[in-house]
């Protein structure tokens, strides 16, 4: 598997991402993950929808909490054609607990813990930690990536305005 360095850091220290870099215009790769009820979910099940894919290291950390709550808030203002997926390596039980405690009910949380299929296919699996890098992808109804951001410093938030801008061109 391809290893990429000098893309992200944690407290300024470089980390290694596993998988190929995806760019705007690429076909969004398929993946299978687990939902909060332990059922498998394939990305293709969202075909025909505009998808925001928000990748976080762990919902139980401050920046991931902020990012997911922010996208949950934004989801309330979006068309029913838009779905926001938050993926992490957290166990489904932990995701379900966190969503309940945080009142997050519009974002779909999905766990990549079993196979790391999402992390590997999207080039976001952190080799040293077996966590996902912080990133956001906007995928159009045809499955084409229209926006991508891998956040350089893992403790920083993504550019929410850029995501909103990409969505406004698709809705």
N, C-alpha and C positions, 0 to 999 in steps of 0.2 A: 504494500500500500504506500502511496506517495506520502512523503513527510515534507511539511513546509514550516520553515522557521522565519523569524523576524516579522511575524504578522501580528501576534498578540503578546501581551506581557501581563504578569501578575506582580503588582508592587514594583514595576519596572524590570522585573526579571523575565527574560524571554521564555516562551513555552513553544512546544511543537504541536502543530495541527496535523492530523492524519486525514488523508483524502484529498481529492482533486478540488481546486478552486472553481467555484461557480461564478458566472458573470451574468450581467443583464443580457437578455436575449437567449440564454441557454434554456433548454427544456428542463423543468424541475424534475429531479430524479424521484422515482418511486421509493417508498420506504414503508415498513410495517412497524408499528409501535403498540403500546398497551394503554387502554383508557383507564379511568379511575375505577371501573368495575371489572378490571382484569380481562376485558375483551380485546382481541387484536383489532387494530384499525389500520387500514392502508390509506396512504395519501390519495390514491386514485378515487377513494370514496367521496372526495370533495370536488371531483371533476365538475366543471360548469360554474363553480363558485370562484370568487376572487378570494385568495387566501393570503393572510398575513401570517408568516411563520416567525414566531419570536422564540429564539433559543436562549436559554439561561443556564448557568451552572447549577444552581439549586434555589428553589423557591424559599427556602429557610434562611436566606441571606438578605441583608438590607437592600442592595441594589436590585436584585432579582424580584424582591417583594415590590419595590417601587415600580419597576418596569411592568410587571404583570398587572398590578392594580391600575396603572395608567392605561394600558391597553384595554382592560376591562371597562374602564370609564369611557374610553374612545368608542368601544364597541356599541355602546348605547346610542351613539349618534350616527351609526353607519347603516347602510342599506342591508336588507336581509340577504342580498347577494354576496355579502362579505362575511367571511368567517376568520376569526383570529385563533390561531393555534399556538399554545405555549408548550415547548418541549424542553425536558430536562432529563437527567439521569435519576432523578428522585424516584423512589418506589411509588407505584400508584396509590398505595395507602397514605403515604405522606402527602402526595398531591391533593388527594381528596380531603384530608384533614386540614391542610393549609387553605384550600379554597373555602371550606366551611367557616374557618376562623376569620378569614379575610373578607368574606362576603363576595367573593369572586364567582359570578354566575353567568357571565357572558363570554368569557374566554374558555376555550376547550383546552384542558391540560392533558398532555400525553407523555408517557414515560418511554424513554429509549434505553432503559437499564438492561433489558434482556440481551439484545443483539447489537446495540449501538448502530443499527442500520441507518437511522437518520444522520447521526454524527459522522459516520463514515462516508455516506453518499453525498453529504453536503460539505464535506471538508472541514467539519467543526469539532471533531473528537480530539480532545487534548490528551496527547500521549502520556504525559507525566502524571495526570490526575484522573484519567478516565471520566472526565466531565465534559460537558459541551461548552464551547466558547459562546460568549454573548454575541448574538447576531440577529439581524432581521432581514427577511426576504418578503417581497410582495410578488405574488404569482397571479397572473391573469386567468381568465376563464378557460383559456386554451392550454394552460399549464406552462406558460413561458414566464420566466423570471423577468420582472420589470423593474425591480429595485433590489439591491443587496447592500448590506453593511455588516462587516465584521468589526466589532468595537475593539480598538487596539488595546486599551487597558481594561482588563476584565472587571475592574471596579467602577468603570464609567458607564453612564447610561447611553442608550442609542440616540440617534437624531430623530426624535418623534416627528418633527416638522417635515423631514424628508419622506418619512413613511406616509404622512397625511397627504403630501404633495403627489406622491406616486399613486395613492389611492384615488385622489380627485381626478386623475387622468383616465381612470378605468371605470369609474362608476357612472 
